[in-house]
């Protein structure tokens, strides 16, 4: 599985064969971070992404780790 780092706004990209997972750790006003995962086939546009909510975390590092773990599981189990 390959991982590509982009800007905070577009997130980080994990790719496993013909599937892509885009992960985000978004800062909230209350100081928490929301982890999000979006998955799709590489040939599909971003509009076709499936959203997978991951949860809220107290630190940015924890949110990134949770998003990465959830995206890895989605890619390995073809959860689309």
C-alpha positions, 0 to 999 in steps of 0.5 A: 500500500502506498501513501501520498501526503498532500496539503491539509485540505486535500488530506493524505492518499493511500492507494492499494491497487485500483482503490484509493482512500483519502484521509483527513484530520480536521481541526474543530473550534473546540480544539478536537480533531475529526478523522475522516476517510473517503474511498473510491476506485482510482478510475472514478472521480472524487465525486464518487467517493464513499465517506466513512466517518471515523470519530473525534480525537483530542489530538491531531496525531490521534486523528491521523492515526485513526483515519489511517487505520480505518482507511487501511481496513477499508482498502483491505476489506474492499469496504465501498 
